[in-house]
Amino acid sequence: MVAAPYWRKDPGRSDSLGHPDLDSLAITESHIGPMRAADDYRLGKSIRKKGLNSEALLGQLPELAEQATAVLREWLATGAPVTIDTDGDPTVAARRTWRCELPPGPASYPCGGTHVASLSEIPAEAGVSYQRTDEGFRALTTLL
């Protein structure tokens, strides 16, 4: 969402809120742990061809982290209910989708393991930070 202004053109893939889907286009690794998550983004030639101004984005990482934290906290303040959809597959191997009504509208994302019943269960002090890496950046989300 906060990376949307850094796209020069439509990359052909949008997230559930209608923004260019940087996650599905650039995440190379995702690590979910207790009270934190780390996602590695590769911003190489292929994503630049899709229209991302990666150098401008990388030059604004601290400001983008502040913006992302503000959005996250706005969403958490709603205390909105969360559901996990498995498309009726009861097995452990089922693909899970996280769904929530957020201020911009209904959102759905592949589930990364956070099975809360509502956003009110997540600490309001949660935050996001970004660290530049050799291939792009790492996003760290912490639930303080």
C-alpha positions as a Python dict, from the first residue, in 0.01 Angstrom:
ca = {
    (1, 'M'): (0, 0, 0),
    (2, 'V'): (269, 254, 94),
    (3, 'A'): (478, 139, -205),
    (4, 'A'): (200, 218, -455),
    (5, 'P'): (341, 563, -553),
    (6, 'Y'): (671, 401, -659),
    (7, 'W'): (517, 219, -955),
    (8, 'R'): (560, 390, -1293),
    (9, 'K'): (307, 157, -1455),
    (10, 'D'): (58, -114, -1365),
    (11, 'P'): (255, -435, -1298),
    (12, 'G'): (-43, -647, -1394),
    (13, 'R'): (-111, -780, -1046),
    (14, 'S'): (-301, -605, -765),
    (15, 'D'): (-359, -694, -402),
    (16, 'S'): (-709, -725, -256),
    (17, 'L'): (-717, -351, -182),
    (18, 'G'): (-637, -261, -543),
    (19, 'H'): (-272, -161, -504),
    (20, 'P'): (18, -309, -703),
    (21, 'D'): (95, -640, -531),
    (22, 'L'): (458, -590, -428),
    (23, 'D'): (436, -893, -196),
    (24, 'S'): (350, -1148, -463),
    (25, 'L'): (592, -991, -711),
    (26, 'A'): (899, -945, -490),
    (27, 'I'): (896, -1152, -168),
    (28, 'T'): (1162, -1422, -182),
    (29, 'E'): (1141, -1545, 178),
    (30, 'S'): (901, -1505, 466),
    (31, 'H'): (967, -1606, 826),
    (32, 'I'): (684, -1603, 1079),
    (33, 'G'): (770, -1632, 1447),
    (34, 'P'): (619, -1549, 1782),
    (35, 'M'): (544, -1177, 1789),
    (36, 'R'): (734, -1100, 1466),
    (37, 'A'): (761, -1162, 1095),
    (38, 'A'): (1042, -1099, 847),
    (39, 'D'): (989, -1076, 473),
    (40, 'D'): (1273, -1044, 222),
    (41, 'Y'): (1206, -853, -99),
    (42, 'R'): (1418, -883, -412),
    (43, 'L'): (1410, -568, -622),
    (44, 'G'): (1600, -682, -928),
    (45, 'K'): (1571, -628, -1299),
    (46, 'S'): (1242, -816, -1342),
    (47, 'I'): (1050, -599, -1094),
    (48, 'R'): (1198, -283, -1241),
    (49, 'K'): (1074, -400, -1583),
    (50, 'K'): (728, -436, -1431),
    (51, 'G'): (744, -67, -1339),
    (52, 'L'): (878, -34, -985),
    (53, 'N'): (1109, 261, -924),
    (54, 'S'): (1315, 54, -681),
    (55, 'E'): (1592, 309, -624),
    (56, 'A'): (1340, 575, -519),
    (57, 'L'): (1165, 326, -292),
    (58, 'L'): (1492, 212, -133),
    (59, 'G'): (1589, 575, -76),
    (60, 'Q'): (1275, 629, 131),
    (61, 'L'): (1275, 316, 350),
    (62, 'P'): (1263, 496, 688),
    (63, 'E'): (971, 716, 575),
    (64, 'L'): (790, 417, 424),
    (65, 'A'): (830, 223, 748),
    (66, 'E'): (670, 512, 938),
    (67, 'Q'): (383, 520, 690),
    (68, 'A'): (336, 142, 706),
    (69, 'T'): (336, 151, 1087),
    (70, 'A'): (73, 427, 1083),
    (71, 'V'): (-150, 226, 847),
    (72, 'L'): (-104, -90, 1053),
    (73, 'R'): (-196, 90, 1375),
    (74, 'E'): (-500, 250, 1209),
    (75, 'W'): (-619, -96, 1106),
    (76, 'L'): (-552, -243, 1451),
    (77, 'A'): (-750, 37, 1616),
    (78, 'T'): (-1064, -84, 1437),
    (79, 'G'): (-1058, -414, 1627),
    (80, 'A'): (-1222, -565, 1319),
    (81, 'P'): (-1309, -936, 1313),
    (82, 'V'): (-1071, -1168, 1127),
    (83, 'T'): (-1162, -1491, 954),
    (84, 'I'): (-946, -1765, 806),
    (85, 'D'): (-1088, -1927, 495),
    (86, 'T'): (-981, -2273, 379),
    (87, 'D'): (-1230, -2303, 91),
    (88, 'G'): (-1386, -2595, 276),
    (89, 'D'): (-1068, -2806, 292),
    (90, 'P'): (-1041, -2935, 653),
    (91, 'T'): (-688, -3073, 617),
    (92, 'V'): (-375, -2923, 765),
    (93, 'A'): (-240, -2882, 410),
    (94, 'A'): (-528, -2650, 311),
    (95, 'R'): (-434, -2315, 165),
    (96, 'R'): (-551, -2054, 413),
    (97, 'T'): (-664, -1701, 336),
    (98, 'W'): (-675, -1426, 598),
    (99, 'R'): (-981, -1200, 558),
    (100, 'C'): (-1069, -877, 734),
    (101, 'E'): (-1278, -565, 671),
    (102, 'L'): (-1020, -284, 685),
    (103, 'P'): (-1086, 91, 653),
    (104, 'P'): (-1011, 90, 278),
    (105, 'G'): (-1235, -216, 226),
    (106, 'P'): (-1231, -595, 244),
    (107, 'A'): (-881, -741, 246),
    (108, 'S'): (-764, -1096, 188),
    (109, 'Y'): (-409, -1228, 190),
    (110, 'P'): (-245, -1570, 206),
    (111, 'C'): (-239, -1661, 574),
    (112, 'G'): (99, -1651, 741),
    (113, 'G'): (-5, -1819, 1064),
    (114, 'T'): (-168, -1542, 1267),
    (115, 'H'): (-498, -1691, 1377),
    (116, 'V'): (-660, -1417, 1578),
    (117, 'A'): (-1036, -1371, 1595),
    (118, 'S'): (-1008, -992, 1574),
    (119, 'L'): (-750, -720, 1526),
    (120, 'S'): (-804, -621, 1890),
    (121, 'E'): (-595, -927, 1988),
    (122, 'I'): (-284, -775, 1828),
    (123, 'P'): (-92, -522, 2040),
    (124, 'A'): (-165, -164, 1934),
    (125, 'E'): (209, -87, 1948),
    (126, 'A'): (286, -321, 1656),
    (127, 'G'): (527, -168, 1410),
    (128, 'V'): (712, -208, 1084),
    (129, 'S'): (1076, -141, 1002),
    (130, 'Y'): (1268, -185, 678),
    (131, 'Q'): (1635, -273, 634),
    (132, 'R'): (1814, -246, 303),
    (133, 'T'): (1975, -572, 184),
    (134, 'D'): (2203, -663, -106),
    (135, 'E'): (1903, -769, -317),
    (136, 'G'): (1641, -520, -195),
    (137, 'F'): (1508, -491, 158),
    (138, 'R'): (1379, -683, 458),
    (139, 'A'): (1050, -590, 620),
    (140, 'L'): (1030, -662, 994),
    (141, 'T'): (690, -655, 1158),
    (142, 'T'): (697, -676, 1536),
    (143, 'L'): (412, -709, 1782),
    (144, 'L'): (563, -533, 2082),
}
